[in-house]
Amino acid sequence: MGFGRGQDIARIEALWADLRSRFGDAGEFLCGEFGIVDAMFAPVCIRFRGYGVALGDPATKYMRHMLALPAMREWQAAAEAEPARAAADHA
């Protein structure tokens, strides 16, 4: 992992843990129910999964909930179906 990336990942995990502990009692997302902060972190969840970033249990649980959202599954399926992606995968 490159310089600073580990610190960035730890910072995101700490932020997620803080939000969950302060506001997450009402659901599985950062502030309980799905909200704008979760939408902002959706691309981060995709990148963490794509790069195989090892996270602690609370962050992994949050990511599982995010990645299970129908909109996230649809977004991933659309990305995988893009012609440029398909061509690169078969090159």
Order of alpha helices (4+ residues) and beta strands (2+ residues): alpha-alpha-alpha-alpha-alpha
